């Protein structure tokens, strides 16, 4: 038995779902094709399943109900953000997860183990789930169950899709816009700033724009400088800050500041390719690079040999710049003021932080709720 993709998408749209992201699977092909073909829906193809979870989180924080689509093997890539972003912040999303390697059906050897443990894995992550609908009559109850779960818990809900659940849909060819490499602007002067000094500049300059701070000491120091409702401190989900920024900016269409770190950016470097390809005009991606994992004792990252601004340029960012203190960051920000992005500013800073650095005292669900209110009411 199969359903039409349109029947599901229309029923989902009637319930507020319109933002889709994910990584393809052959089981998902007709469903993803239908989403891409229909201009009513916003689809972002992610470089990884974990990135897709981050993108969906940003869309939710901007006021949309998101859908994340992936093969069940991609659950491995989703574990970290689902457990350290969606769970602590109570960020719902509808997951459509395919069941490759379903016991009793012939499939490729790499799907055997995940096929056996898919449902157990969802259960271990405390993600409620049910089968993806196989008949038109099952669509509404499945979607209503997801919505009820969101309201009751604030957590994701999964539909597990078996092979052949959706009737074939051909993909309508479309052109990908050319995004030529930009020149890298250098504002450095061989100075050395602390992260705290740079964050003071960001805090003062952007009191009315959403600010997403990566996990670790960036968020802790930003909170110490001054807690505000326009700031969210990602206590986990390392590497996902820029993905959250992409999802938020794509929905809110307003200037969005992402405070990233070198270790975090390296963990999900594919995020930059997705950002460059989709070109969120209001995204300002500030990458603070001290060359170490500061929160865990100062172990070196490999950022010394990485040209992040060059990577951003090659990925299609509108501008890319280098800075090394609060003053040069200010000049770089002045250069892009009023200009469409995305923008990347790579700021080399000194290792270390405040000797007595506290942690945010506002609980993650409250931080997320007030941040979402700020974005949706001011956007």
Order of alpha helices (4+ residues) and beta strands (2+ residues): alpha-beta-alpha-beta-alpha-beta-alpha-beta-alpha-beta-alpha-beta-beta-alpha-beta-alpha-beta-alpha-beta-alpha-alpha-beta-beta-beta-alpha-beta-alpha-beta-alpha
